[in-house]
Amino acid sequence: MNKNYFQIVINALLISVIGVFVVDYISHLMFSDPMETIPYFLTKFALYFVFSIVFLSLFKRRDHMFGIVLGAGVVVASLWGMYYNVLPALFDYYPYGISLRGLSFLGMGLVGTGIAFGVVHTAAFVAGYYSAIHLTNTK
């Protein structure tokens, strides 16, 4: 199993930058009220970066990989949701940013906002993955 670790790190960096600072940031900017904080995006970037390194280390690129990438997007979005929304709600502790109860995605309420941001966070990973693969021409 010969892996190019430098390429894995570069792709993980691209996935994180494109996913968090392009897809997710623009989604929050356009649809979220109020706008999230900088520490929110930096922490999410760190999680996506570490998750992307693990994901790229475990899975080899294949033509029929969309389901696997989508599943990975759901996993990382769920991890983020647990870390940022569920655990703080259970322990009534918000170290930074705004709780899900304080956000609105186009005025859809708590459940609708949670689902919408889950979809956006999943899409951020998927878009970041395919953008990184395209930009680096990794096969």
Summary of the structure (lengths in Angstrom):
residues: 139
radius of gyration: 15.3
end to end distance: 15.1
largest distance: 49.0
contacts: 411
relative contact order: 0.20
helix: 76%
strand: 3%
